[in-house]
Every structure is written in C-alpha cells, then in structure tokens.
Amino acid sequence: MAFESLASRLQSAFDKLRGRGKIDEASVNEAMREVRLALLEADVNFKVVKDFVARVKERAIGQDVLKSLTPGQMVIKVVNEELTELMGGNVAKIAVAPKAPTVVMMVGLQGAGKTTTTGKLAKYLQKQNRKPLLVACDIYRPAAIKQLQVLGGQVGAPVFALGDKVSPVEIAKQALEHAKANHLDYVLLDTAGRLHIDEALMDELKQVREVAKPDEILLVVDAMTGQDAVNVADSFNQQLELTGVILTKLDGDTRGGAALSVKAVTGKPIKFAGMGEKLDALEPFHPDRMASRILGMGDVLSLIEKAQEAVDEEKAKQMEKQMRQGEFTFDMFLDSMQQMRKLGPLEDLLGMLPGMNKMKDLKVDEKQLGRTEAIVQSMTKAERANPDLLNANRRKRIAAGSGTTVQEVNRFIKQFEEMKKMMKQFSGMSDKMNKKMNKL
Ligand code: GDP
C-alpha cells in the first residue's frame, strides 16, 4: 500500500501520546521530532516539512491542546487537519466551461501515465453523463496514437487523430471544431511527453495552449518518483501555468512525498489520483480522506463510494431478501464474491478500514479465493442450489474439474455450511431486531 511506512511511523509517534492523561510541551516536541523525520523519510520537500512542523507545534502547544481532557487525541486531530490543508484542503473539481466544449490539456513527461490517464478521465466524465472527445496530439511517440485509439475503443469514446504528419497545433484546432460540430462537451488533448523537460517541448505546448485556450491544464506526474515529481510539477507550472495535477501510481508503494508536497510547492491542487492500471482506477483526490488514511483512521467514505459503484443494486436487494429468509446457496456465495472482487484487491479494501493498516500480517490469499471460485464453478446448477446432493463421487468430480483436491472441496463445503448456519442465525436476529425497532 502507498504511504505504508509513513503511516506506521506517524502512528507509532502518536501511540506514545495517545491515552496519556496529561502531556507537556516536551512530549509534543518529542512527537513532532518523530513526525519530522517520518515526513523527511517519506521524501516530502524539506521546506514543506519545516513549515508543517512549525504550524502543528504552534497549534499543539497552544492552550487548547494541553488543557484538553485528551491532549494526545487533540494533537492527532491538529496533525490530521494540517495534513489535509497541506494536500489542498477541499476536493478540487474539474472545470466546466460556461460554453461547451470544456478543453482539458493533458501534459506530462513520458511514462508518467498521461495517455492512460486521458482514457481514465474520459471514462470518469462519461459516468457523469459527459461526452468526451480524445485527441491524439502526441505525434512523436510511434505507439501513442494507436494507444489512445485502443483506450477510446475500450471506454466507448470517440478519438480524433490526424496521423503523425500534421502538427499538434493543427490537430488541436481541428479537434475543437469536430467537437463543436458533434456536440461533444469535453475535449481531452493528449499532448506529447519527453523524457526530460526541454525547450522544444514547452514551446510546442505553449502553441497548443494558444489555439486551444484550455479551461484546464492538468499535469500528469508519477507519484513513485517522489521529489522529482514535485520538481517536474514546479517547472511545468512555471512554464504553462497549470490548473491542477494528477498523481498516478498511488497504488504502488510510493513513499508519499509527492502527494504531500505538490500543492505546497506549486500552489496547484491535486485533482485526481491514479490508483491502478485499469481504466476505472482514477479517483478524485480527497485531501481529508488521504490524511485519514495516512494516520490510520481509515477511509470508510471512499470504501462506501466504491461499493456503490461496483455493486449491482438489483442483485444485492434480491440477495438480501433471500438471506433474510435464511436461504443461502453456492450461487449466492459466488455472486457475492464476484461483486466484492469488482471493488479491487481485497488488501487495498482492508487498508481503508480504520486501524487495519497496523495489522501487517493480514494478508488476503487471492489465489485461495480463485480456487474457491473454481470449486463452485465446477458444480452443476442443481448442486449449487442443493448442497445435500454433494456425495463422494460428485466431490471427486468437482475436485478434478476445478484443479483442486477432494480435501479442499470438503473443507470449503464445510465452511460454506458454517456460513449458512451463521446466516440463519443473523436473519433470525435481524427479524427480532426489526420487530423491536418497529415497536419503538
Ligand atoms: P505516458 O507516456 O505518460 O502516456 O504513459 P502511459 O499512459 O503509456 O503509462 C505508462 C505506464 O504506467 C503504463 O504501463 C500504465 O499502465 C502505467 N500506469 C499509468 N497510470 C497508472 C496508475 O495509476 N497505477 C499504475 N500501477 N500504473 C499506471
């Protein structure tokens, strides 16, 4: 998980304060020394760390904290608020032009994830009932145009390309006309990237900016590159006046420095975070939720939002009704497992629950889950509905079909029966609860 070592270091600094009835200036200073080291180690910009620690100290040593009943908690609250502020405070929305189309210019160095992110952004906008046009302005990287066309095909968004012989400026100009004529309301310009910032690149980007008059210039930077990401953001911002930043690869084990310093150094908000290679792995960046995650307070809100997006509501309702009646079949088990899977890797999900990132040993065995799925898939329809049919012969056949052993099949069926029993107890309990609640 991203931020893992930062999170655990900050939490251990605070564990010493938490729960103490009384703390004094010296113990706040001590904790802040550890916070300072943790941030520096996470590759947060030196000046940003200095200012951050000074602000927290000033507030923490102020009367409110030391006199409060739970001073340890108060210090953590102050750190949480300041971390949120550091990353931009409020969530920054993508611009909407008063007159369509809204033009978004995507810029960034090669390999940062610009083209992928352009595809992700198209998908994100479509979910908001927008009609984006993807524009291939990167005429230098041979595969870039094709890559954008493939992405467009995957998300079902039109792609505007004129090959690699027409200048990016001309492509942008014609793309705008195309969008207007076809009533498309977002134009996403995938511009060229280089390995390093150079003058020719900047000149070209400035020319594209001149004709396209973008409402947003979003810089895509790779969070894994830490301080470099911040330096790149700073240079691009000076040359092009960015409106925002998209940090990619926050799903990796980035130390977090970029996320914590970009806003402070450039003054430009992080608008989105890339959380994986898949097209739906783009999230609006919520500074408050990110701060909670870093401090081990979990991010239940994001978890709920993810669930709402991934879960098929009709199916869920139907399943809830069946479970209430104490019914639980292998098919239902398979369905619920597949819906959970849609949410992403289970370990990431667990990381969003408060306190969970402390439980380092908690490893979800995704392979094992796959085997379990295969076992259910090797059952016939009748067997899935009625476990009583599963005699020794059938179990043998299922083991062979799923590439597992009879022992594994037996173990799973036993677990399933336990689950079913529990489900029955719960459904009884919730009925009673409902009756009680209705009486109130
Ligand atoms: P470009 O040169 O900036 O256009 O970069 P690409 O869009 O081609 O992306 C470079 C690589 O980064 C590809 O392998 C992408 O799949 C990968 N990538 C992009 N965004 C993310 C992300 O948020 N997480 C992860 N894990 N990989 C990403």
Residues whose N, C-alpha, C, O or C-beta is under 5 A from the ligand:
A	BS01	GDP	L109 Q110 G111 A112 G113 K114 T115 T116 T117 T248 K249 L250 D251 G274 M275 G276 E277 A281
